[in-house]
Amino acid sequence: MQEPILRKLFLGFIQIHILHHAKKEPFYGSWMIDELKEHGYDISAGTLYPILHGMEKNGVLTVNEVSINGKIRKYYSITPSGDLVLEQAKLKIAELTKEIV
């Protein structure tokens, strides 16, 4: 029972990480996989890319395709809607942290 709950929580944390980094600068998927690993998330491309596509579909990320050495690399950036979501998440995180720590 704990595993599904933790998975849902961690997926939410991952989305916040994604928005945070997308606000700092555009990123591409394999970079985000490495970044998340530095924070203890062992996430595969098969898990990350559906999250990114869903976030794009929900209007919080936008994608820019760039040709690098003949290959297309997709860079993800935050949208104004995504920025609002991130700011609301930060407020909730701060409130929760204050309460539980």
Stockholm file with secondary structure:
# STOCKHOLM 1.0

chainA/1-101         MQEPILRKLFLGFIQIHILHHAKKEPFYGSWMIDELKEHGYDISAGTLYPILHGMEKNGVLTVNEVSINGKIRKYYSITPSGDLVLEQAKLKIAELTKEIV
#=GR chainA/1-101 SS CHHHHHHHHHHHHHHHHHHHHHHHSCEEHHHHHHHHHHTTCCCCHHHHHHHHHHHHHTTSEEEEEEEETTEEEEEEEECHHHHHHHHHHHHHHHHHHHHHC
#=GC SS_cons         CHHHHHHHHHHHHHHHHHHHHHHHSCEEHHHHHHHHHHTTCCCCHHHHHHHHHHHHHTTSEEEEEEEETTEEEEEEEECHHHHHHHHHHHHHHHHHHHHHC
//
